[in-house]
Amino acid sequence: MSGCGSIKELKSKAELDNVRQSGAPLILHFWASWCDASKHMDKVFSHLSIDFPQAHFFRVEAEEQPELSEAYSVSAVPFFVFFKDGKTVDTLEGADPSSLANKVAKVTGSVNPGEPAAPASLGMAAGPTVLETVKEMLTENGSSQDALNKRLQQLIDSHPVMLFMKGNPEEPKCGFSRQVIDILKDEKVKFGTFDILSDDEVREGLKKYSNWPTFPQLYCKGELLGGCDIAIAMHKSGELKDVFQEHGIDTGSGSGKSGISESTGLSATLSSRLKSLVSSSPVMLFMKGTPDEPKCGFSGKIVEILRQEKVDFGIFDILTDEEVRQGLKVYYNWSSYPQLYIKDELIGGSDIVLEMQKSGELKKVLAEKGIIVQKENLEDRLKNVITSSPVMLFMKGTPDSPRCGFSSKVVNALREEGVSFGSFDILSDEEVRQGMKVYSNWPTFPQLYYKGELIGGCDIVLELQNNGELKSTLSE
């Protein structure tokens, strides 16, 4: 069976097993129709299928193929899996056209395995069609930045008082956004809002444009006042009212923009049932499958996060009740699953929950809502960090800014082998730094782990690489 220079939709694991048996190069693209990054990378994927007709290219709808997503630990899209001679040889997470082209070239034998995936080698790794596509994407990204900045400024200036929030004034989708809404209503000012959950380009762009990493963000006459904490402090001190008056903001009886919410069109019985389900547990997760047997990687990821946060939570398997599955999308205006609720408020899906955990915002929301979190001892914390990624590196600094030569050498070795890995900067946490020495019985850093097991330090990693055993050791 030979490649045909086009993309096919993979329908089952049995179909995959059949293609793998041929031994031909095979690449899977796990994607989601709602993800813009997936759509962009699918264009590159499509051109690659033409430039490398000797390989098989399959597209997999991640949420619709839970068995396959779970088998390859897919928790975010886009995600690519590479096969050669019937075996998994590499993976790639995220929208990186250059790396994708080079990894495809390597798995098809078009470049030497030792060559790093770098934009400079893209011309050799891929044919002219995909190279032109990538160039177009890079050009679009560069030229679109000015357009994005202009759009952001127009949004900021669209109202004298402007709030970028999660959700809308009637249905805030995080506690911090709700608090700022309440403050503005108490100040009796008219204000505009923008739901950053509805536009990922605005959401990510505004973080850089304003140099403010979290939401909500409150602006007055085009100037950033700050987030929730600052708004609360200014409100309590009376400074917020002074700022409004200084800028000529009418503090009359305005109650905020978007004051009318449309009817959901759902029956009163179903609406009541949905409310009851959401309220059935302080922390409630609507997911595909169960915590012990999640039916999609995204649901499994949130379960893992909640367990790491040591909170008790209720669940509802939306695959068991189509009425609830469709009704909840409409009632809470959220089109995909999983959905996490805390004290009746929608927090979001897997991407938002993961981002909140990384920033510490999830822990704050849980505390704010009075959710009891079991105190984590040091050993449990270390275990959670070690297992947070299949390949985990404890190092000094970060992969892009190593703070010691040994850490830098291990990072380079992993990148040269095309190994995806997580990292933890031990200089940022003295408790972890000292605790790891005792936990692993290994006195120095860096320390590399695979699936929770210590591989070793710099010397061992370099020795494995020199012997050609590093990649196989980290993929057994």
C-alpha positions, 0 to 999 in steps of 0.5 A: 500500500503506497502513499497517495499524496493527499490527506485522508480522514482516519476513522478507526484504530483498526484502519491505523493498524492496517496502514502501520503494518505496511511499514511506510512513513505515516503522519497523523494530525490530531486537530479540532475544527474550532481551533484556528491553529489547527486550521493553519497547520492543516494547510501546511499538512496538506501541502506536505502530503503533495511534496511527500507522496511516499508517505501516508497523511491522516487527519484525526478529529481529536474529540471524535476519536477518543480512543486514538487521542488517549492512545497517543496522550493528546491533550492539546491541538494541533498535535502530530504523531510520526511513524516509521516501519510501523513504530512511533518515532516522534511527536510534535505539539503546537503550530510550528510549520518549520518543525513539522516540515523537517520532521516529515522530511526526516521520517520519509528519509529526505534529510539526515536524522541528526539534523535539527529542525530549523527554519533555515533548513526548511527549503531542503526539508520540504518542496516548493509548495509548502515552503511558499505556504510557510513564507506566506504564513510568516509574512501574514503574521508580520504584516498582521501585527500592525493590523492587530495592534490597530484593532486592539487600540480601536477596541480599547478606545470604543468606550470611555470605560472599557472592560476586557473580561471572560464572558459578558456582564450578565454571565461572567465566566470567571470570578475576577470578571464578575467582581469588576462588573460589580464594582463598575455597577456600584460606581454607576458608570456606563461601560463597554465590554469585550469577551476575550473568550470569543476571540483568541487573537484579541486575548493573546494580542492584548496581553502583549499590547498592554504588557498585562498577562491576565484578565480582566483588564480595565481601561479608562479613556484608553489607559490601562488601570489594571486587573481585578485586584487593582480595581478592588483597591481603587474602589475601596479607597475612592481613587477609582471614582476620582479617576472617573471624575478626572477623565470626565466620566459620567457617574450617573445611573448607567448599568453597563453595556449588553444589558439584555440577554437573549432567550435560550429557547430551552424548555423550563424543565430542561433549564431547571435540570441543567441548573440543578446539575451544575449546582450538584457539586461545588466543583462540577465537571461535564466531560466525556467519559468518567475520571477513571475512563475519560473518553477524550484527552481534553477531559482527561487533562482537566481530571488530572488538573483537578486531582493535582489541585487536590479538590473533590469534584462531581462529574456528568458524562455528557455521552450518556445524555444527548439532551444535557449535552446539547442543552448545556451548550446553548444554556451556558453559551459554550460549544464544546466539552469538557466544561468546568464549573465552580460554584455554579460559574462556568470556568471554561474548557481544558485550555482555559483551566490549564492556563489558569493552573499554570498562572496560579489563578485556578488556585485563587478562584478555588480559595475565593469560592471557599473550596477546601483544598487538601494541603499537598505535602512536599513528596506529593508535590514533587511527584506531581511536577515530575509526572507533569510531562512524560519527559521532564527536565529539572534545570537551572533557568529555562530552555530558552535561557539556561543558567548553567552550561550543563543544563544548556547541554541537556536542552540542546541534546533533547532538541537535537533528538526532536524530543518534546519535554517539560522543564522546571527551573529549580532556581525559582523554588528552593523547596523543590531544589533541595527536596529533589536532591533527597527524593531522587538521591541525586545531589546535582542538577540538571536531572532528567526524568522519563515517565516518573523515572530518573534517567540521570544528569548531564553526563548520562544524557550526553552518553546516551546521545553519543551512543544513539540511545537517547531517543529510544530511551525516552520513547520506550 
